[in-house]
Amino acid sequence: MAPNAKLFLRQRHLRSWMQRSETEFVPCVRRPDDPAYWVMTSGTTGQPKAVEHRHDNVFACTDYLVRGLAATSADRFFPTSRLNFAYALGAMFGALRLGATLILHEGWPTPPSVAATVELNQPSIVLSVPTLFQRLCECGSPSKLAFRAVRCYVSAGERLPPQVGAEWEKASGRPIIDAMSCSELVHKIFANTLSARRAGSSGRPVPGVEVRLIDTDGSEITQSGRSGQLEVRAPFLCAGYRLDDTQARAAAHRPTARFRGEWFVTGDEYLRDEDGFYHHCGRSDDMLKTSGLWVSPSEIEDMLAGIPTVREAAAVLREGAAGLSEIVLYIVATSSAEGGAAIAAARAQLTRNLPAFKLPRQYALAAQLPRTPSGKIQRYKLRAELQRSA
């Protein structure tokens, strides 16, 4: 059966169900501070946690779509991720409250399935993650007519490498608008917009959100160009975590430091440039300290953009034989036959462009990088692998 015929049948079945006499839509009264839903954290650092959001948090989902993307009820939204991912769930709530069309794909998001959905349903706004944008670039999808007809692309869930954004815009004629949020805040924290964007940044704080960067000594960083741990204060912060018995007992002995009064510690390291754009340096736990100096893993990984034999890379820290910290760079080559060439090209590129203390001391090949279901790199698994092999 042709895709258009399948879509027509689904729409006809939905209309038929809604018109049945036994189908009744009755609103259920809820207070703004009543629990609305739980969403699981992505598990980049280990065991995922259940985050509880209130009903009034859902109201905020529409703000970003209208202010940041100039969205209207005429738009057709396609979030590629599954709805257990807070990013996709927030887009769904916002689109429905806006009265826009929402396109959902029931299968696992792969480059072929996403491309087929875009061609069939013709969305005007596509919300996806950096890994999938990169894979679609490799397949040549952004140059196709259906992708060039999309009005706006949004990336979140993980930092968008500038090279991926540049390749996408060149092929599709449309920029990818990078933004940042987390499971604990259903709305965006930072966002680029169609009128104000900077490649490689997460954008500026969205209206209604306060942010601050905290130094290692607990003081607030006020000058630009210095990185610190990101803390956020917003009216749509979650109500807290809902823990199982084992997690609750552990938390009782090791209280969480993620909530500091009205401020939430995201666990991300950021720096602010002179124009107020915020740049993600990595998870605070993933920052690399070597020779007494801090190094952002993204600074190393971005330096490899454009090397044809390198598909992706991840930098982590390990303890060397002498007990000193050293950087290890995992590389995924574009093909298994190019592993040696990928490492050689990466080593040469980094040596030419980085100071000695930022250079990896060890290179390792990986068939693929461990990721969460939402596409974020699980660096703690790479560190655990290094410990096992030591």
GIPETA-V929177 format. One record per helix or strand of 2 or more residues. SS is the DSSP state (a for helix, b for strand). FROM is the first residue (numbers start at 1). TO is the last residue. Records with the same first field share a line. If there is no record, write none. Layout:
SS->FROM-TO + FROM-TO
This chain:
a->3-18 + 55-59 + 61-69 + 86-98 + 111-121 + 130-138 + 141-143 + 145-148 + 162-172 + 245-253 + 284-286 + 297-302 + 336-353 + 356-358 + 379-389
b->35-40 + 50-54 + 76-79 + 101-103 + 125-128 + 152-155 + 176-182 + 185-191 + 203-205 + 209-214 + 220-221 + 227-234 + 240-242 + 259-260 + 263-272 + 278-283 + 288-290 + 293-295 + 310-319 + 325-333 + 362-365
